[in-house]
Amino acid sequence: MKALWVVCMTLVVAPAIAAPCGEHLDAKARRQIDGDGLSLNYAPRPSPIPADRNFELAIAVCGAPVTALRVDADMPAHRHGMNYRATVQATGDGRYAAQGLLFHMPGRWRLIFDVDTGGKTVRLTQEVEVR
Amino acid sequence: MRRRLALLALGLFAAAQAAAALLDFTPEEKRAIARHGPWPPPRAQDPGNAQSGWPAAVALGQRLFFDARLSPEGRVACASCHLPALAFADGRARSMGLAELDRNAPSLWNAVHERWQAWDGAADSLWSQSIRPLLDVREMGSNAAHVQATIAGDRDLACRYEKAFARRPMAADAETTMVDAAKAIGAFVATLVSPRTLFDEFRDALARGDRRAAARYPLAAQRGLRLFVGRGNCALCHIGPRFSNGEFADTGLPFFSRPGQVDSGRHGGIEALRASPYNLLSRWADGGDATTSRHVMPQHRNFGEFKVPSLRHVAQTAPYMHDGQLATLDDVARHYSDLNPERLHADGEQILRPLGLADGERADLVAFLQTLSPRGGPAWRAPAQRPCR
């Protein structure tokens, strides 16, 4: 009986674990950040992210239910952020689209994703080199 | 035989001279230099302006640009402050419309490639920017009814308007005709893309590995360029083929426009942009990508920030900075050399540091900047226009 229960649980859980997060994203552009039980995948468009031009991010968050997602960026070495406030739109199934990002100079930028989940905010970051 | 040997020796000598006249740019420097081209860039249109690129609108816009009758007093035209002979700037520290302004007129060359117009970026298109001086009481002091009446009252202008907009100037309300006029002016300004320069020849020669052609670029300019993309870090903000990121910066200059009066720069520009009934989010825009206008975010550090100007034609646009505080390019180089970080109002931002340039380095930097203007005669000649029929 116990064996049957395990088999059933495996059938239920396995697809959730096996399904790659953000598999719909452009594979060449896709980047992944993991933390606090979350897996966030994003793909910029255009890719690679250019200096001085608008770009968008297609995002997928997996691992826990997400109530809200905010996207920002800064240049830690210069101590400044963007001149623009990105907007994020949920498109369903843990997918999001962020628009209005613009890196106004070349160098090392840090993408910041604030994910509201389970009553707390998880900050996931990743640095990107912009030329 | 002796003659052949002499020629061979001469050839070897010339090759050695050419090699000696080209600095040993590193691969990283070459990549950085290559990013300032190619020139000219792909053709661009004035955003939200369905007239941009249409010859009839360009022809009307050219006429309006030089027509002082658009100002009710009949003495200020767009071209009063944007003189073709001065790279479409005016050579003044502060421009003079109907009254003296707080800033000078920026060059209009390549303005179509700018994301934001004017020193404070208060306009997001050329046509929207064209309306600002028309209505500003210190500049042209005009109004929609006057603009409409001026166009309708001149046979040639009325004819050109009708060709561009397929209706008579009085067929629509005055505001519509004024916006049409601004779009025609925007269509004309959008055609002002500057010719290639000595720098462009060098950049392309270096990119294709043509050392002989690259060596024609003056050594002082090469040294200045090396400073520009290297230790000077100028290419952080003055990026790309236009040598500008199109954004705004505080460069440590005083921003009092009058005693006790602060020019808020970009901060006020964002407020004006949002308040403008003629921005790209308005009903007057003919579509166009309004992404940046929708997402631009005012921040405290925007106080005292001014546009990072394109450096193309820079040798022709003295005096420098938004209010002409610096008279010459050497003064600009000296400013960044001796910069006082205490005077920056950048909320902790750490980009500018004094460069500590020696006299020769400043001269090299200026020599490089001088190669960003086209050589020879005037870069713009008014295209001949037949009377409109």
HADDOCK unambig.tbl for C-alpha pairs under 7 A between the chains (distance, minus, plus):
assign (segid A and resid 52 and name CA) (segid B and resid 245 and name CA) 5.79 0.50 0.50
assign (segid A and resid 78 and name CA) (segid B and resid 349 and name CA) 5.49 0.50 0.50
assign (segid A and resid 78 and name CA) (segid B and resid 350 and name CA) 4.63 0.50 0.50
assign (segid A and resid 78 and name CA) (segid B and resid 351 and name CA) 5.73 0.50 0.50
assign (segid A and resid 79 and name CA) (segid B and resid 348 and name CA) 6.36 0.50 0.50
assign (segid A and resid 79 and name CA) (segid B and resid 349 and name CA) 4.77 0.50 0.50
assign (segid A and resid 79 and name CA) (segid B and resid 350 and name CA) 6.14 0.50 0.50
assign (segid A and resid 80 and name CA) (segid B and resid 349 and name CA) 5.56 0.50 0.50
assign (segid A and resid 83 and name CA) (segid B and resid 296 and name CA) 6.17 0.50 0.50
assign (segid A and resid 83 and name CA) (segid B and resid 297 and name CA) 5.89 0.50 0.50
assign (segid A and resid 84 and name CA) (segid B and resid 295 and name CA) 5.21 0.50 0.50
assign (segid A and resid 84 and name CA) (segid B and resid 296 and name CA) 4.38 0.50 0.50
assign (segid A and resid 84 and name CA) (segid B and resid 297 and name CA) 4.98 0.50 0.50
assign (segid A and resid 85 and name CA) (segid B and resid 295 and name CA) 5.30 0.50 0.50
assign (segid A and resid 85 and name CA) (segid B and resid 296 and name CA) 6.32 0.50 0.50
assign (segid A and resid 85 and name CA) (segid B and resid 297 and name CA) 5.77 0.50 0.50
assign (segid A and resid 86 and name CA) (segid B and resid 295 and name CA) 6.39 0.50 0.50
assign (segid A and resid 100 and name CA) (segid B and resid 291 and name CA) 5.95 0.50 0.50
assign (segid A and resid 100 and name CA) (segid B and resid 292 and name CA) 6.35 0.50 0.50
assign (segid A and resid 100 and name CA) (segid B and resid 295 and name CA) 5.58 0.50 0.50
assign (segid A and resid 104 and name CA) (segid B and resid 245 and name CA) 6.10 0.50 0.50
assign (segid A and resid 104 and name CA) (segid B and resid 247 and name CA) 6.91 0.50 0.50
assign (segid A and resid 105 and name CA) (segid B and resid 236 and name CA) 5.85 0.50 0.50
assign (segid A and resid 105 and name CA) (segid B and resid 237 and name CA) 6.12 0.50 0.50
assign (segid A and resid 105 and name CA) (segid B and resid 245 and name CA) 6.75 0.50 0.50
assign (segid A and resid 106 and name CA) (segid B and resid 236 and name CA) 6.36 0.50 0.50
